[in-house]
Amino acid sequence: MLPDCTPAGEGPGGGTPGRRGRKRPEGLGKRCSLDPAALPRTLTPAPVARLMIFLLVVLAIVGGVHFYLWTRLVRDTHLPAPFRVWLTASVIAFAVAMPATLLLLRRLPATWSALAAWPVFVWMGMMFLAFVVVLAGDLVRLVVLLGARVGGSELDPGRRLLLARVLGGGAGAATGALGAYGIHLARRRLEVTDVVARLPRLPAAAAGTTIVQITDLHVGGTISRAYVEQVVARTNALAPDLVVITGDLVDGSVASLREAVAPLAQLRARHGVYFVTGNHEYFSGADAWAEELPRLGIRVLRNERVTIGAGDAAFDLAGIDDFAGRHQNAGPDLPRALAGRDGNRVLVLLAHQPRAVIEAAEHGVDLQLSGHTHGGQIWPFGLLVMLQQPYVAGLHRHRDTLIYVSSGTGYWGPPMRLGTRAEITRITLTPAEPRRA
């Protein structure tokens, strides 16, 4: 079936005014998508058993990490009774509070959610940092013990206890310092990252077009309306031609976060503001948010395509749903979004996860904009991200497709960053010489 293409802002009955009486952004062009009714989705939700297995794995990891930290920092250091009891109780309390709070956050009002989120998410970051630091300390312990054995002597119990206390105390101090610095980095003033995307097929008339990318804002928990207002002010100061939000905008329902995201209605761009879902939207009510965001003047692209600009300066902008939607009868459908397009026109794709570039390259996408990874957020977590995603941060070329992966405008979970930075990205499109074979 051929795609149904109608001028943006028009329906079967003819032209309609823009939302809230505002004019449509210049050059919004045509809206092209297949009739959803003609393409019934057949994917089914994930089995309950699969969800239960996932939860059990998460609980096992959380419990195991807490037990490991307790072993090294409390048991092995033989602290005096009062401290040992207090620390043991604290470790147990946080081990229980972490999964419990994550389950309750989406059901609490925004104010209560923030109060509950701060201590738990800060501890989540501290727990990860402590695990890394203590693990490094265990490597030092191993070297010392092996060195003593090679030297022909074993460490006596007194020296072993001294070693345990030195490593434990050092781990505690290092974790505290790294955590405080990480919070500072995550909450400081947002920086703008400038990226030049050289696209061989870009028409000269479109040279200099600027796209500002916002992604992984994760409104909710420890990110409030004030942070959203900062993002909007910084974005508008760049006077972009186009604003794109590439998923994971929220962590919560429309009812709980409507006021927090309201400042997004003030975003201004010559060609409009566009959004695609991330995996967290499917935990927060993707369909409800797809209905709410247009009230803020944001166009949601769900396996759809629009024309940006007009005449010789025109190019295509497509957006696909996130992979997480497959468990809710949704998910990415790039062929549907691209059906009937002019293959000679430059195509920019919005896809939350970088791994979408594998299929994008097969369909002749010129530029893909993604997020999802947070650049790893807290080093060395990025090393684990590399196991799932082909690119973690920055500008890369995958075959003939250019891809930019943002480190994220906000953060998820721990209000910390180490080795990465939050960013608003300004991508400037420019022609480039075709690549030689």
PyMOL commands that set and color helices and strands:
alter all, ss='L'
color gray80, all
select helices_A, chain A and resi 19-21+36-38+48-75+81-107+110-150+157-187+204-206+225-237+254-266+281-284+286-296+311-313+323-328+334-338+354-362+374-376+381-385
alter helices_A, ss='H'
color red, helices_A
select strands_A, chain A and resi 4-7+10-11+14-15+30-33+191-199+210-214+242-246+273-276+298-300+304-308+315-319+347-350+367-370+394-398+401-405+423-431
alter strands_A, ss='S'
color yellow, strands_A
deselect
rebuild
show_as cartoon
